[in-house]
Amino acid sequence: MRICMLLNAVYPTDIRLAKEVESLAAAGHAVYILSEAGDGLPDREKVGSATVIRRPFQEAYAGFDGVAAGARTLVTGVVDSWVDTLDELVPTEGIDALHAHDLPMVHTALAAGEKHDLPVVADLHENWPEAVKQYRRNDSLSSFTKPRYFAQRLTRPVARWKRIERDAVQRADRVIAVTDEARDHYVDDCGADESKVDIVSNYVDLDTFDAAELKDVGFEDDFVISYVGTLGGPHRGLDAVVRAMPAVIERVPNAHLVVVGNGKEYRQHLQSIVDELDIADHVTFTGRVPFDDVPSYIEASDVCLVPHQSTGHTETTVPHKLFQYMAMSRPVVVTDVAPLRRIVEESESGVVVRSGDPAGFALAFVELAQNEERAREFGENGRKAVEDRYSWSHAGEALCECYRRIRGGNGSRRSKSELSTV
């Protein structure tokens, strides 16, 4: 099949999408990615096994006509400029299916799919309404002075995003979820047909990590507790980890927390806690590092973290980092968020602590520092679980099975319906 993916971002930026492309290409599919234009990037090029086509879609919102276009998008969820581009692309490239990445692109894909009688796959990387709720909590008052932001808050409250989500999963030909918990949400809460929901999780590409060229990042004499990922806000749960450090240092004097990743406001907040506790010598913020360096930081770690707080978003998703840690045989400490607890307990790859509990984190870190055999066993169990269940080869096969079902006849479009105004 010739599959066109819709990505409302500049590609390449998404490691999940890159893995999907290679799996589909290996199965004989031709993959196109329609994305936003980027400075200095060509309108069309080959990236990996995908043909990437970039267009300056944001320009459609410029001027008076742009205001009208934005209003239509806010009402219908359909972006006309993307549909217009697909009107050209579908017949020219012989597209057989549309694959929308994340909820905001699904209704645009559905509109184009109905025009061209194409099946639509809704690839939902996360619980979008709950993510919106989560991130809006961190928005500053100055955000409301921006007209576009104010319009989005006014016209797309979380309740409306939930309606958009329900409509999308009911109308799409296939729905891709990243966890069992997300699948249950789409079926039980949103009314999706369970037979049309596939689970393609954020599993790790073992070939990439096994072949990584490791470099010395320091910390040789420390007991390294690491977190790798974006510092997107308090839901990341690192406040409790930082507050656990004085108790850890008392028992493990060479303990060192290494935070790999960036996010200006949350990092500043965490730094203020570090300063308050006077533990600057035991905490390092590396800032953003190239993805190729991530394996080196994991390799330098004694324990790796996913300390998420429990929210509607985190209870239905799982980050790539968990499987990356496990792939490199590192014991993990995670919170009792449903997907994290399930995976770590099933694989016996680490310790589960209560979300937001500094004492629980301290106890877990000290225990792993003082019991090297147990820590090594957790790491070995994690690696074996990745090899047996959590490698991308398994997720890639699930994705290919999704398209086998479409090609087998389950992907024919329904008769054209009225444009949804959710």
C-alpha positions as CSV (number, residue, x, y, z in Angstrom):
1,M,0.0,0.0,0.0
2,R,1.0,3.6,-0.5
3,I,0.4,5.3,2.9
4,C,0.4,9.0,3.5
5,M,1.1,10.0,7.1
6,L,-0.1,13.5,8.4
7,L,2.2,15.1,10.9
8,N,1.5,18.6,12.3
9,A,5.2,19.3,12.9
10,V,8.4,19.5,11.0
11,Y,9.8,16.0,10.2
12,P,12.2,14.5,11.2
13,T,11.4,15.1,14.8
14,D,9.6,12.0,16.1
15,I,11.4,8.7,16.9
16,R,8.1,6.8,17.1
17,L,7.1,7.9,13.6
18,A,10.6,7.0,12.3
19,K,10.3,3.4,13.6
20,E,6.8,3.1,12.1
21,V,8.1,4.1,8.7
22,E,10.9,1.5,8.7
23,S,8.5,-1.3,9.8
24,L,6.0,-0.5,7.1
25,A,8.6,-0.1,4.5
26,A,10.1,-3.5,5.4
27,A,6.7,-5.0,4.9
28,G,6.6,-3.6,1.4
29,H,4.6,-0.4,1.9
30,A,5.5,2.9,0.4
31,V,5.3,5.6,3.1
32,Y,4.9,9.4,2.5
33,I,5.0,11.9,5.3
34,L,3.2,15.2,4.8
35,S,4.6,17.7,7.3
36,E,5.1,21.4,8.1
37,A,7.9,23.2,6.3
38,G,11.1,23.8,8.1
39,D,13.8,26.5,7.7
40,G,16.4,25.3,5.2
41,L,14.6,22.0,4.6
42,P,13.6,21.0,1.0
43,D,9.9,20.7,0.0
44,R,10.5,17.0,-0.8
45,E,13.3,14.6,0.2
46,K,13.9,11.0,1.2
47,V,14.4,10.6,5.0
48,G,15.1,7.0,5.8
49,S,12.5,4.9,4.0
50,A,10.0,7.7,3.8
51,T,9.3,10.3,1.2
52,V,8.8,13.6,3.1
53,I,6.7,16.3,1.6
54,R,6.8,19.7,3.4
55,R,4.4,22.6,3.0
56,P,4.2,25.9,4.8
57,F,0.7,25.2,6.2
58,Q,1.0,27.9,8.9
59,E,1.0,30.6,6.1
60,A,-2.7,29.8,5.5
61,Y,-3.5,31.6,8.8
62,A,-1.9,34.9,7.7
63,G,-4.0,38.0,6.9
64,F,-7.8,38.4,6.8
65,D,-8.3,35.1,4.8
66,G,-6.2,33.4,7.5
67,V,-8.6,34.6,10.2
68,A,-11.5,33.0,8.3
69,A,-9.5,29.8,7.7
70,G,-8.6,29.6,11.4
71,A,-12.3,30.1,12.3
72,R,-13.3,27.2,10.1
73,T,-10.7,25.0,11.6
74,L,-11.8,25.8,15.1
75,V,-15.4,24.9,14.2
76,T,-14.8,21.7,12.2
77,G,-11.4,20.5,13.3
78,V,-10.5,20.3,9.6
79,V,-7.6,22.2,8.2
80,D,-8.5,23.3,4.6
81,S,-4.9,23.8,3.5
82,W,-4.0,20.2,4.4
83,V,-7.1,18.9,2.5
84,D,-6.2,21.0,-0.5
85,T,-2.7,19.6,-0.6
86,L,-4.0,16.1,-0.2
87,D,-6.4,16.8,-3.2
88,E,-3.2,17.1,-5.3
89,L,-1.1,14.5,-3.5
90,V,-3.5,11.5,-3.4
91,P,-4.0,11.1,-7.2
92,T,-0.5,12.1,-8.1
93,E,1.2,9.6,-5.7
94,G,-1.6,7.0,-5.8
95,I,-2.2,7.1,-2.1
96,D,-4.1,4.1,-0.7
97,A,-4.5,5.1,3.0
98,L,-4.2,8.1,5.3
99,H,-2.5,7.8,8.7
100,A,-3.0,10.8,11.1
101,H,-0.6,11.3,13.9
102,D,-2.3,12.5,17.0
103,L,-5.8,13.7,17.6
104,P,-5.6,17.3,16.0
105,M,-5.0,15.8,12.6
106,V,-7.6,13.1,12.6
107,H,-10.6,15.1,11.4
108,T,-8.5,16.6,8.6
109,A,-7.6,13.0,7.5
110,L,-11.3,11.9,7.8
111,A,-12.4,14.8,5.6
112,A,-9.8,14.0,2.9
113,G,-10.5,10.2,3.3
114,E,-14.2,10.8,2.6
115,K,-13.4,12.9,-0.5
116,H,-11.1,10.3,-1.9
117,D,-12.7,7.1,-0.6
118,L,-9.6,6.2,1.5
119,P,-9.3,4.4,4.9
120,V,-8.0,6.5,7.8
121,V,-5.8,5.3,10.6
122,A,-6.0,7.4,13.8
123,D,-2.6,7.0,15.5
124,L,-3.1,8.4,18.9
125,H,0.2,8.8,20.7
126,E,-1.4,10.0,23.9
127,N,-4.7,10.9,25.5
128,W,-4.9,14.3,23.9
129,P,-7.7,15.9,26.0
130,E,-6.0,15.0,29.2
131,A,-2.6,16.2,27.8
132,V,-4.2,19.5,27.0
133,K,-5.7,19.8,30.5
134,Q,-2.3,18.9,32.0
135,Y,-0.2,21.4,30.0
136,R,-2.7,24.2,30.4
137,R,-2.3,24.1,34.1
138,N,1.3,25.3,33.5
139,D,0.4,28.2,31.2
140,S,1.2,31.7,32.4
141,L,-1.3,34.5,32.5
142,S,0.6,36.3,29.8
143,S,-0.5,33.5,27.4
144,F,-4.0,35.0,27.4
145,T,-2.7,38.1,25.8
146,K,-2.0,36.2,22.6
147,P,-5.1,36.2,20.4
148,R,-4.6,32.8,18.9
149,Y,-4.1,31.2,22.3
150,F,-7.1,32.9,23.7
151,A,-9.3,31.8,20.8
152,Q,-8.1,28.2,21.3
153,R,-8.9,28.3,25.0
154,L,-12.3,29.8,24.3
155,T,-13.3,27.5,21.5
156,R,-11.6,24.3,22.5
157,P,-12.0,23.7,26.2
158,V,-11.1,20.2,27.4
159,A,-14.8,19.1,27.2
160,R,-14.8,19.8,23.5
161,W,-11.5,18.0,23.0
162,K,-13.2,15.0,24.6
163,R,-16.1,15.2,22.1
164,I,-13.5,15.5,19.3
165,E,-11.8,12.4,20.6
166,R,-15.0,10.4,20.8
167,D,-16.0,11.3,17.3
168,A,-12.6,10.6,15.9
169,V,-12.2,7.1,17.3
170,Q,-15.7,6.1,16.3
171,R,-15.3,7.3,12.7
172,A,-11.7,6.2,11.9
173,D,-11.2,2.9,10.2
174,R,-8.5,1.8,12.6
175,V,-7.4,3.3,15.9
176,I,-3.9,2.9,17.2
177,A,-3.3,3.1,21.0
178,V,0.0,3.0,22.8
179,T,-1.1,1.0,25.9
180,D,-3.7,-1.5,27.1
181,E,-5.0,1.3,29.3
182,A,-5.4,3.7,26.3
183,R,-7.3,1.0,24.4
184,D,-9.7,0.5,27.3
185,H,-10.2,4.3,27.4
186,Y,-11.1,4.5,23.7
187,V,-13.4,1.5,23.9
188,D,-15.1,2.1,27.3
189,D,-15.1,5.9,27.5
190,C,-15.2,6.9,23.8
191,G,-17.3,4.2,22.2
192,A,-14.7,2.9,19.8
193,D,-15.2,-0.6,18.3
194,E,-12.8,-2.8,20.1
195,S,-12.1,-4.9,17.0
196,K,-10.8,-1.8,15.3
197,V,-8.3,-0.8,18.0
198,D,-4.6,-1.9,17.7
199,I,-1.9,-1.5,20.3
200,V,1.4,-0.2,18.9
201,S,3.4,0.8,22.0
202,N,6.5,2.9,22.4
203,Y,8.8,-0.1,22.5
204,V,12.5,0.3,21.9
205,D,14.4,-0.5,18.8
206,L,17.0,-2.9,20.1
207,D,19.2,-2.6,17.0
208,T,19.6,1.1,17.6
209,F,20.6,0.8,21.3
210,D,22.7,-2.3,20.9
211,A,24.7,-0.7,18.1
212,A,25.1,2.7,19.9
213,E,28.6,4.1,20.2
214,L,29.0,4.8,23.9
215,K,31.1,7.7,25.2
216,D,32.3,8.7,28.6
217,V,29.9,11.2,30.1
218,G,31.5,11.2,33.6
219,F,30.1,10.3,37.0
220,E,32.4,7.2,37.3
221,D,32.7,7.4,41.0
222,D,29.1,8.2,41.7
223,F,25.9,6.2,42.3
224,V,24.0,7.7,39.4
225,I,20.2,8.1,39.5
226,S,19.1,9.3,36.1
227,Y,16.1,10.7,34.4
228,V,16.1,11.1,30.6
229,G,13.4,13.1,28.9
230,T,11.7,16.5,28.4
231,L,11.0,18.6,31.5
232,G,7.5,19.3,30.5
233,G,6.1,20.3,33.9
234,P,5.2,19.1,37.4
235,H,3.5,16.0,36.1
236,R,7.0,14.6,35.4
237,G,7.2,14.1,39.1
238,L,10.8,15.1,39.6
239,D,10.0,17.4,42.6
240,A,9.6,14.4,44.8
241,V,12.9,12.9,43.5
242,V,14.9,16.0,44.2
243,R,13.3,16.3,47.7
244,A,14.3,12.6,48.3
245,M,18.0,13.3,47.7
246,P,19.1,14.6,51.2
247,A,17.9,11.3,52.7
248,V,19.6,9.3,50.0
249,I,22.9,11.3,50.4
250,E,22.9,10.6,54.1
251,R,23.0,6.8,53.4
252,V,24.7,6.9,50.0
253,P,27.2,9.8,50.1
254,N,28.2,9.4,46.4
255,A,24.6,9.5,45.2
256,H,24.1,11.8,42.2
257,L,20.9,12.7,40.4
258,V,21.5,13.4,36.7
259,V,18.6,15.0,34.8
260,V,19.1,14.6,31.0
261,G,16.7,16.9,29.0
262,N,15.4,20.4,29.1
263,G,12.3,22.5,29.8
264,K,13.1,26.0,31.0
265,E,10.4,26.7,33.5
266,Y,10.3,23.3,35.2
267,R,14.0,23.1,35.3
268,Q,14.2,26.5,37.0
269,H,11.6,25.2,39.5
270,L,13.7,22.1,40.2
271,Q,16.8,24.2,40.5
272,S,15.1,26.3,43.2
273,I,14.5,23.1,45.2
274,V,18.1,22.0,44.7
275,D,19.3,25.4,46.0
276,E,16.8,25.3,48.9
277,L,18.1,21.9,50.0
278,D,21.8,22.8,49.4
279,I,22.5,19.7,47.3
280,A,23.9,21.3,44.1
281,D,27.0,19.0,44.3
282,H,24.7,16.0,44.0
283,V,22.4,17.1,41.1
284,T,23.3,17.8,37.5
285,F,21.1,19.2,34.8
286,T,22.7,18.4,31.5
287,G,20.2,20.3,29.3
288,R,19.1,18.8,26.0
289,V,21.6,16.3,24.5
290,P,21.6,14.6,21.1
291,F,19.6,11.4,20.9
292,D,22.7,9.6,20.0
293,D,24.1,10.4,23.4
294,V,21.2,9.1,25.4
295,P,22.5,5.5,25.5
296,S,25.8,6.8,27.0
297,Y,23.9,8.5,29.9
298,I,21.8,5.4,30.5
299,E,25.0,3.3,30.5
300,A,26.5,5.6,33.1
301,S,23.5,5.2,35.4
302,D,23.0,2.8,38.3
303,V,19.2,3.4,38.5
304,C,16.9,5.0,36.0
305,L,13.7,6.9,36.7
306,V,10.1,7.4,35.5
307,P,8.6,9.3,38.4
308,H,5.4,10.5,36.7
309,Q,2.6,11.9,38.8
310,S,-0.8,10.2,38.3
311,T,-3.0,12.2,35.9
312,G,-5.5,11.3,33.2
313,H,-2.7,11.6,30.7
314,T,0.0,9.5,32.4
315,E,-2.5,6.8,33.4
316,T,-3.0,5.9,29.7
317,T,0.4,6.3,28.2
318,V,4.0,5.0,28.6
319,P,7.2,6.8,27.7
320,H,9.9,5.5,25.3
321,K,12.5,6.0,28.1
322,L,11.2,3.1,30.2
323,F,12.0,0.6,27.5
324,Q,15.2,2.3,26.7
325,Y,16.3,1.9,30.3
326,M,15.3,-1.8,30.3
327,A,17.1,-2.4,27.0
328,M,20.3,-1.4,28.6
329,S,19.8,-3.6,31.6
330,R,19.3,-0.8,34.1
331,P,17.0,-1.3,37.1
332,V,14.1,1.1,37.1
333,V,12.2,3.0,39.7
334,V,8.8,4.1,38.6
335,T,5.6,5.4,40.2
336,D,2.3,3.5,40.7
337,V,0.8,5.0,37.5
338,A,-1.1,2.1,35.9
339,P,1.0,1.4,32.7
340,L,4.3,1.8,34.5
341,R,3.2,-0.4,37.4
342,R,1.9,-3.1,35.1
343,I,5.0,-3.3,33.0
344,V,7.5,-3.1,35.8
345,E,5.7,-5.6,38.0
346,E,5.1,-8.1,35.1
347,S,8.7,-7.9,34.1
348,E,10.2,-7.7,37.6
349,S,12.5,-5.0,36.4
350,G,12.5,-2.6,39.2
351,V,10.7,-0.9,42.1
352,V,7.3,0.8,42.1
353,V,6.8,3.7,44.6
354,R,3.8,5.9,45.4
355,S,3.6,8.9,43.1
356,G,4.9,12.1,44.7
357,D,6.4,10.3,47.7
358,P,10.0,11.5,48.5
359,A,10.4,9.0,51.3
360,G,9.4,6.1,48.9
361,F,11.9,7.3,46.3
362,A,14.7,7.6,49.0
363,L,14.0,4.1,50.3
364,A,14.1,2.6,46.8
365,F,17.3,4.3,45.8
366,V,19.1,3.3,49.0
367,E,17.9,-0.2,48.8
368,L,19.3,-0.6,45.2
369,A,22.5,1.1,46.1
370,Q,23.1,-1.3,49.0
371,N,21.9,-4.5,47.3
372,E,23.9,-4.7,44.0
373,E,22.7,-8.3,43.4
374,R,19.1,-7.3,43.4
375,A,19.7,-4.3,41.2
376,R,21.6,-6.4,38.7
377,E,18.7,-9.0,38.7
378,F,16.2,-6.2,38.0
379,G,18.3,-5.0,35.1
380,E,18.7,-8.5,33.6
381,N,15.0,-9.1,34.0
382,G,14.3,-5.8,32.1
383,R,16.6,-6.7,29.3
384,K,15.0,-10.1,28.9
385,A,11.5,-8.6,28.9
386,V,12.5,-6.2,26.1
387,E,13.9,-9.1,24.1
388,D,10.8,-11.2,24.6
389,R,8.0,-8.6,24.6
390,Y,8.9,-5.0,24.5
391,S,11.2,-4.6,21.5
392,W,10.0,-2.5,18.5
393,S,9.9,-5.7,16.4
394,H,6.7,-6.7,18.2
395,A,5.2,-3.2,17.9
396,G,6.1,-3.0,14.3
397,E,4.4,-6.3,13.6
398,A,1.3,-5.0,15.3
399,L,1.4,-2.0,13.0
400,C,1.8,-4.1,9.9
401,E,-1.1,-6.3,11.0
402,C,-3.2,-3.1,11.2
403,Y,-2.6,-2.5,7.5
404,R,-3.1,-6.2,6.6
405,R,-6.6,-5.8,8.1
406,I,-7.2,-2.7,6.0
407,R,-5.9,-4.3,2.9
408,G,-8.0,-7.4,3.6
409,G,-11.2,-5.5,3.2
410,N,-11.8,-3.9,6.7
411,G,-10.6,-0.5,5.4
412,S,-13.3,0.4,2.9
413,R,-14.8,3.8,3.6
414,R,-18.3,4.3,4.8
415,S,-20.6,6.5,2.7
416,K,-19.8,10.1,3.0
417,S,-21.2,11.8,6.1
418,E,-22.0,15.4,7.0
419,L,-19.0,17.4,8.1
420,S,-18.7,17.0,11.9
421,T,-18.7,20.1,13.9
422,V,-17.5,18.7,17.2
